[in-house]
Structure formats: structure tokens, C-alpha cells
Amino acid sequence: MFSDQVPPLTDAQVATFRRDGIVCLRGLFSPNWVERLRGLVDADMQAPSGMVKNINAANATGFFFGDTFVCHHLDGFRDAVLDGPAGATAAALFESNKATLLFDQILVKEPRTSTPTLWHQDITYWPVAGTQVATCWVALDDVTRETGAVEYVRGSHLWGNRYLAVSFDPQQTYTEALPEVPDIEAARDQYDIVSFDLRPGDCTIHDARLLHGAPPNSSNTARRRAYLQRWTGDDVTYNPRPNLQRMLRPPALEPGAQLDGDLFLRAWPRPER
């Protein structure tokens, strides 16, 4: 019921991803997937995994919810990884022979949530090396500027810079010896910033080196539920470093090894189910 035939990417979409570091794919997830994922998000919010953590800014209004490695918590999310369309799509964008999930994630900004998503790169949070790393951000509600549409600095994945990870947890800091993220908000007109209004089932896929952030959800009534999958391709290897985002458990891998095993799910080519 939920296993979709993956629509082919156009040459223009692949070229956009390579040039801009971000591509918007309309309707990649079918209405059946959207309905199922909404139910899974609600189930997870009622009984989160042990990976849930506080990402609300101090003295914030509303509620910003996040949980990670949810495919290891609720089987429906595992189905979305292994049977959904994003793994094959990521492999095609990477021009990779495989797609392996680093982890998946829920991000929910309830109405009147004042916590922004600070400008950051994804890649410096994670114990990986390589260039074929990307986030698929699936909209489960209508997404607009008012509800917190993600903004991207187009082309910033090609700058050759790695920036210090910015903490979303008030109780956590990162200390890797890297320069801080530029103050994008203070000089927005100096950057090529793009965002997308999304319908449920639409998604963006962005390179993990791309700078991006999101405003608060200032709507009085609309939720912003999103389901994220973090994909890797052929050139990605395990690169553990101190003080990174916590993984569900230490993988049974040596540094420099290809991602594999029961923690990092191989979704493309599709496994036998």
C-alpha cells in the first residue's frame, strides 16, 4: 500500500541540487504516506524515544519538539525509510550506487512557537566524512514563511568551509576547533537566500554542507510538522570525533569504514522485505 514507484528525476533537478545545494521536489511523498506519517508523529509525541531532547529556547513560547532515530522506535518510520521514495531519490541526486540512512528525525513547531532554528550546517554535527550527505525534509502540513519555512543560503555548500555546530539544546555546547557560522541575519542582503512554500508531501533535499535556518512559527493556529531523513552515499565513511550529536548507540564500525549494519539502514538498492 505504501511502497511507491520512485518518480525519475530530471537532469535539471540533479543540476539544481549540485549547483544550489538544495532542490524542491513536489509531491514526492504520496497522500497515503503523509497520512501515515502524521499518525506516527502524533504517536511519537505521545510516547517519545530515549533520543528526545529539549530544543526550546530559554523563555520561549509555544513548543518545539524533536526526536531522532525514530525508525528504531516505531516500525512505521522504518517502513518510510526502506519502502519510501527518498532513498532512491537521494542516490540519484548523489549519482551513488547506494543510499544509507544516517538517522531520521521529527521536528514539530506548534502554533505560536517563538524558537527559531538557528543558521547552521548539518555536516559538522555528525560522525561522518564525505560529500554525499543530504537531508530530505518532508512537509506534513502546509509550510509558509509564517509557519517557519526553512531558508537556505544557495550555493554555500561549495564555499569549502566547515562551521562550528550550533547547539539547539540550551544545556549543550559544541567545542570543535572550527570557525563560527557567519551572522546571516545581520547581512541577509549579502546572501542568496531561498525558501519554499510547501504542501503536504512536498520535500526539499539539501546538501549537508549547506547553510540553513528557519524562523519561528508565528501562526496562531497552524502546526509545522516535518519528517526528516538524513541520507548518505558511496563516499561517506564513519568519522567519530569528540562532542558530536549523540547517536542512538555506538556503531560497530572502525573509523574510515563505510556506513553499514543495523544502526545505519541501507535503503537503496531496496532490501528484500
ChimeraX attribute file (.defattr): number of C-alpha atoms within 10 A of each C-alpha:
attribute: neighborCount
match mode: 1-to-1
recipient: residues
	/A:1	5
	/A:2	15
	/A:3	14
	/A:4	14
	/A:5	10
	/A:6	15
	/A:7	11
	/A:8	10
	/A:9	12
	/A:10	10
	/A:11	9
	/A:12	10
	/A:13	16
	/A:14	18
	/A:15	13
	/A:16	16
	/A:17	20
	/A:18	18
	/A:19	15
	/A:20	20
	/A:21	24
	/A:22	27
	/A:23	22
	/A:24	20
	/A:25	18
	/A:26	15
	/A:27	17
	/A:28	21
	/A:29	24
	/A:30	18
	/A:31	14
	/A:32	13
	/A:33	21
	/A:34	20
	/A:35	13
	/A:36	16
	/A:37	23
	/A:38	17
	/A:39	13
	/A:40	19
	/A:41	24
	/A:42	13
	/A:43	12
	/A:44	18
	/A:45	16
	/A:46	9
	/A:47	11
	/A:48	19
	/A:49	16
	/A:50	12
	/A:51	15
	/A:52	18
	/A:53	15
	/A:54	14
	/A:55	20
	/A:56	22
	/A:57	17
	/A:58	9
	/A:59	8
	/A:60	13
	/A:61	15
	/A:62	18
	/A:63	19
	/A:64	25
	/A:65	18
	/A:66	21
	/A:67	23
	/A:68	23
	/A:69	24
	/A:70	25
	/A:71	20
	/A:72	17
	/A:73	17
	/A:74	16
	/A:75	12
	/A:76	15
	/A:77	23
	/A:78	18
	/A:79	15
	/A:80	23
	/A:81	24
	/A:82	24
	/A:83	21
	/A:84	23
	/A:85	22
	/A:86	27
	/A:87	29
	/A:88	25
	/A:89	23
	/A:90	26
	/A:91	22
	/A:92	17
	/A:93	24
	/A:94	24
	/A:95	14
	/A:96	16
	/A:97	12
	/A:98	21
	/A:99	29
	/A:100	28
	/A:101	25
	/A:102	23
	/A:103	22
	/A:104	23
	/A:105	20
	/A:106	23
	/A:107	18
	/A:108	21
	/A:109	25
	/A:110	23
	/A:111	21
	/A:112	21
	/A:113	25
	/A:114	21
	/A:115	24
	/A:116	20
	/A:117	21
	/A:118	17
	/A:119	23
	/A:120	25
	/A:121	23
	/A:122	22
	/A:123	23
	/A:124	22
	/A:125	21
	/A:126	19
	/A:127	19
	/A:128	22
	/A:129	19
	/A:130	14
	/A:131	18
	/A:132	21
	/A:133	26
	/A:134	27
	/A:135	25
	/A:136	25
	/A:137	24
	/A:138	28
	/A:139	25
	/A:140	27
	/A:141	19
	/A:142	17
	/A:143	23
	/A:144	17
	/A:145	17
	/A:146	17
	/A:147	27
	/A:148	25
	/A:149	21
	/A:150	22
	/A:151	18
	/A:152	24
	/A:153	21
	/A:154	21
	/A:155	21
	/A:156	21
	/A:157	22
	/A:158	14
	/A:159	9
	/A:160	7
	/A:161	13
	/A:162	19
	/A:163	20
	/A:164	18
	/A:165	24
	/A:166	20
	/A:167	16
	/A:168	17
	/A:169	13
	/A:170	11
	/A:171	9
	/A:172	10
	/A:173	13
	/A:174	16
	/A:175	11
	/A:176	15
	/A:177	8
	/A:178	13
	/A:179	11
	/A:180	12
	/A:181	17
	/A:182	12
	/A:183	9
	/A:184	18
	/A:185	12
	/A:186	8
	/A:187	9
	/A:188	11
	/A:189	9
	/A:190	9
	/A:191	14
	/A:192	12
	/A:193	16
	/A:194	13
	/A:195	20
	/A:196	17
	/A:197	16
	/A:198	21
	/A:199	16
	/A:200	22
	/A:201	24
	/A:202	23
	/A:203	26
	/A:204	22
	/A:205	24
	/A:206	27
	/A:207	29
	/A:208	25
	/A:209	25
	/A:210	26
	/A:211	27
	/A:212	23
	/A:213	20
	/A:214	18
	/A:215	19
	/A:216	23
	/A:217	29
	/A:218	20
	/A:219	17
	/A:220	13
	/A:221	10
	/A:222	17
	/A:223	21
	/A:224	23
	/A:225	24
	/A:226	24
	/A:227	25
	/A:228	19
	/A:229	25
	/A:230	24
	/A:231	32
	/A:232	31
	/A:233	28
	/A:234	19
	/A:235	15
	/A:236	19
	/A:237	21
	/A:238	19
	/A:239	17
	/A:240	17
	/A:241	14
	/A:242	9
	/A:243	14
	/A:244	16
	/A:245	15
	/A:246	12
	/A:247	15
	/A:248	14
	/A:249	7
	/A:250	9
	/A:251	15
	/A:252	12
	/A:253	15
	/A:254	12
	/A:255	15
	/A:256	13
	/A:257	13
	/A:258	18
	/A:259	28
	/A:260	17
	/A:261	12
	/A:262	10
	/A:263	19
	/A:264	16
	/A:265	21
	/A:266	23
	/A:267	25
	/A:268	23
	/A:269	14
	/A:270	15
	/A:271	10
	/A:272	6
	/A:273	6
